[in-house]
Amino acid sequence: MSHFSNKKIMDSQNNFFHSLAALHYVCQHQHIPFMSYRLPLHAAITTLVQYQSQPATIKKPEELNKAEGFVFSPFTENNEQKTIVLKPNLKFKDNNISTEFISELSTCNLFNDNTVLNKKNKSTSKKDFEKCVQHAVDAIKKGEFRKVVVSKIQNIDLPNNFSAPHLFQKLCATYPHAYVYFLQLPGAGCWMGATPEPLLTTDGDLMQTVSLAGTQQATNIAINEYSWTDKEIEEQEIVTNFVEKVLQESGIQNYSKSKTENYKAANLIHLKSSFTFEYSTTKNKLSKLIQALHPTPSVGGLPRNEAIQFINAHEKHNRAYYTGFLGDISASEGVNLFVNLRCMQLTNTYLTLYSGAGITASSVPEKEWDETENKLMTLKQVLFSS
């Protein structure tokens, strides 16, 4: 990214040439595809670099069945946003990166800055957001759909002395329960986030997915003492019933379902239910399961097609990769896929932060605005902390 000068890169190399931050600076400046992530409740940061060839794009969903690498998928496929698979030439843990390799990357000229950036949409105003929410409530009351997620964006000029690599490391330290990532991919650009929501994850022979909905501000009370409104309980039930139906229709019968519990994610509390089943039951049909789940009602709505039509008609911005999914995918080793929430896109001069709220018939526009503001704080309180 061009806002990192050569002098800045050299200074960063002198100060922490062996560190992950130095690798990030060089990859950004040379437009080299990379991905760094930290799994929830793990200490290690994994970094993947593809510096010898261009990442692939998925042309047909079934290609995900045999995909190997790191996948980054948009909310919905379109001419500008495609599902991208990074196939790393090298994989690192933490700061175990050699000076020689970083020096080699600094001379790599294989990649151009061919990012397809949205035109700079205006930050969503409170008036426009609340108007959109009211349109959604009216449509739900007319029976057009049961739920829809309305999103917004906020553009922020790059703060003084902004360092994307250091922000990533701060997010990792601040949010141990989140999936924290930092990536740059041709056609997608540079993204960073700390998402609380798994889409599909594997642990040995088991696979898990979750339903996550309902949001309130975290306070100092015990996690089990939070209470919920009928609107929030309904929102969670819609997502939970959807996930359960998808599993059943996908031929996954022997799954276990947890009780709905309160779940803390950064500065917020959500309602969460988990579904666990044998990974072997998804053999050769992983792509169908992903297609059936994504986008779930927690990020799109229900029924899905009607909700997406509403989103496309009423949201003034392009969601791009916000509310898409990302993570490791391997036919032999399983997947760690997460929904792209609490995220932002980085450009040369500004950041675009995304947030959304689930709308049902009982939604109150001003309260939904407050919810989206609270969600933005996941990134902003780290972005503006000393």
Summary of the structure (lengths in Angstrom):
residues: 386
radius of gyration: 20.4
end to end distance: 23.6
largest distance: 63.6
contacts: 1271
relative contact order: 0.19
helix: 33%
strand: 29%
